[in-house]
Every structure is written in structure tokens, then in C-alpha cells.
Amino acid sequence: MPSYPTGPAGRAAATLAAALAVTLPLFAGAGPAVADDGRPDRDFTIEDPRITESSGLAASRAHPGVYWTHNDSDDGPYVYAVDSRTGKTLATITMRGVGEPRDVEGISIGPDGDLYVGDIGDNLDGTWDHVWIYRFPEPKALRDATVTAVQYDVTYADGARNAEALMVHPKTGRVYIASKNEDGGGLYEGPAKLTTGSANVFRRVGEVPWVTDGAFSPDGTRLVLRSYFSAREYAFEDGRLGEDRSVGAPFQRQAESVTYTADGSALMFGSEGARSEVVRVETEGGPGSGSGSGSGEGSGAPAKGGDRGSAGGTGEGGSGNAALAAAVLVGVAALWLALKRRRK
């Protein structure tokens, strides 16, 4: 479920989302299609009618071409394994021992092969005194199952936050959370090891823009963070953010998720909504590099009329789509600024 700030800023964000919902279909074409050769890790559509608010993505380490996702809120303790070859759900995992999830926003896989699920959203703009992380081993077999998950309590050293991005470093296993705020959020670092029985305090170690999801590259040297309208990739060393660069994220109606492919050869960008689209964007240096190309091109077969559904699409009519996309962004930016001035 989308969460916007309250008050005038919240109305502005909601207005922008509504504008995009109307205009994006004009240049989104028919959406991404599964590659004809059936290879994994290509553009795909999530076909499961139960998954209408996909808010996080994590590339499986044990099952090539499979992506773990979950709904936002009001769904229950469920995690889904989706096949990128077909868009179909291969397994539904039910977590037990975790209580009733409130607002699940992120998912990541640690170096130990465990799945970490972030119940870290706060639609009340940071009023919950704690949030939760759930953890369980990635299943070796893809079939519906119930698993016992470990639940960790999480607090922030500088007070409650709304957050949508949970990232586990693939080498150290340390957990990071990026908070979400219209004026910019923070990157929070968890303790070296999460523990049960007491709160795990996350401390602010960096400044980030408005973030809806994030992911580490497989080698841990890059961190990508996305928002509703853009994405940035940061060098990451010794637990701190370094030089950053823009990544060519696709235009999506409700831009909610991102992950690297398991080999680091591409980024996969996801969205909320029924039959939501996951779009591949190539990275610059090849497998394992985690360096974004900024090309913005999805890799799936072109949709009808040659459109790929992203601003960087290269099929027939691609330049017209790019111009329309630019016009939309100019319009919504102007609306945003006008509403901000009015609030002030």
C-alpha cells in the first residue's frame, strides 16, 4: 500500500501518483513480456492474483531465476517465490511465530542463505516505537510450506521512522534500513548481529533521498536505492556510502522494489498493482560488478508498437515516449513545487 506524508505534502504526493496513474499508461505500451527463449532474469509480469502490492524483491540464491516478494499490508505472514521465466508463483511460504505483520516493505537475502523480511513500514509517519524483522532459511525445495521464523525487535537511535528499504550486506550479514521522508531519509546500520529478547538499535550512518527500496550488489561493493521517480547507485565500503551515480530506472505506476540479479549482471525493478511488471536494467560491468549503466533499457521482448515500457525503450516510437515521459515529469514536478510553496 502506498504511504505518503500527511498534510499538504501527503496530498501533493497523492496527486502526483494519480497523475502518473493516468499518464504512464500512455507510454507504457503493453508492458514487459517474458523472453521467447524462456531464459530467467528477464522482464516479466507477476501473474498471481494474490500479489497486488508487491513491495520488495530479492533474487534467490538457491533457485536461479526465482524472485522472492511479498505484499505490503493487510495480507498476512506470506512470502512468495515467483519464476521470472513465466511470472507464476512456485511457492507460498507462511511464516509462523511472528505475530501479525503490520506493514511489510522489504526483503533481502543474507550471506547465510536466510531470507530477511522487513516489517518496517509506518504509515503514521514514525509513531510506532518499534518495528520488526523476520528471518528464516531460504527453502531448498520450492513448494508451499509453513516455516518457523525468528522475529527481531528494531528501534532507531534517533526516534521512530517510516521505512521501506531493508538490505542485508552479502558479505558481512549486517542489516541496513533506509528511512523514507519527503525531505530525504537516512541510512541506518543495525548491530553486527541481530539478537532476540531485546531491541536491536539501528543508528544513522548516512543521508539518502526519498527511498522506496534498496539492494546490495552480490559482491557488496554497491548499494542501489530507488524512489518513485529515480534510482541512484552508491559505492559502499566499510559500512559507509561513497560516490553515487544515477541509474536509468524504468517509469512505473507505483515504483516500490529493486534488486540485483543473483549474478549482478542487471537490476530488476518492480512495482505494485495487479499483474505488476518487473523490468530488467543492465549493469555496466557485467556479472558481479554491480555498476549501473544508466541506460534505462529493459531487456524483455518489445511490446506491441515496439515500446518496452521504460523511458529508455529503444523500439519504434521510443523517442516519442521519452519526450512524453519528460513532459510528464516536468508537469508533476511543477505541481509538486506549487503545492510545496502553498504549504509554506
HELIX and SHEET records of a PDB file:
HELIX    1   1 GLY A    7  PHE A   27  1                                  21    
HELIX    2   2 LYS A  304  GLY A  306  5                                   3    
HELIX    3   3 GLY A  318  ARG A  343  1                                  26    
SHEET    1   A 4 PHE A  44  THR A  45  0                                        
SHEET    2   A 4 GLU A 277  GLU A 282 -1                                        
SHEET    3   A 4 ALA A 266  SER A 271 -1                                        
SHEET    4   A 4 ALA A 255  TYR A 260 -1                                        
SHEET    1   B 5 LEU A  57  ALA A  59  0                                        
SHEET    2   B 5 VAL A  66  THR A  69 -1                                        
SHEET    3   B 5 TYR A  78  ASP A  83 -1                                        
SHEET    4   B 5 THR A  89  ARG A  96 -1                                        
SHEET    5   B 5 ALA A 145  THR A 148  1                                        
SHEET    1   C 8 GLY A 106  ILE A 109  0                                        
SHEET    2   C 8 ASP A 114  ASP A 119 -1                                        
SHEET    3   C 8 VAL A 131  PRO A 137 -1                                        
SHEET    4   C 8 VAL A 150  TYR A 156 -1                                        
SHEET    5   C 8 ASN A 200  VAL A 208  1                                        
SHEET    6   C 8 GLY A 185  GLU A 189 -1                                        
SHEET    7   C 8 VAL A 175  SER A 179 -1                                        
SHEET    8   C 8 ALA A 163  VAL A 168 -1                                        
SHEET    1   D 4 ASP A 213  PHE A 216  0                                        
SHEET    2   D 4 ARG A 222  ARG A 226 -1                                        
SHEET    3   D 4 ALA A 231  GLU A 237 -1                                        
SHEET    4   D 4 ARG A 240  VAL A 247 -1                                        
END                                                                             
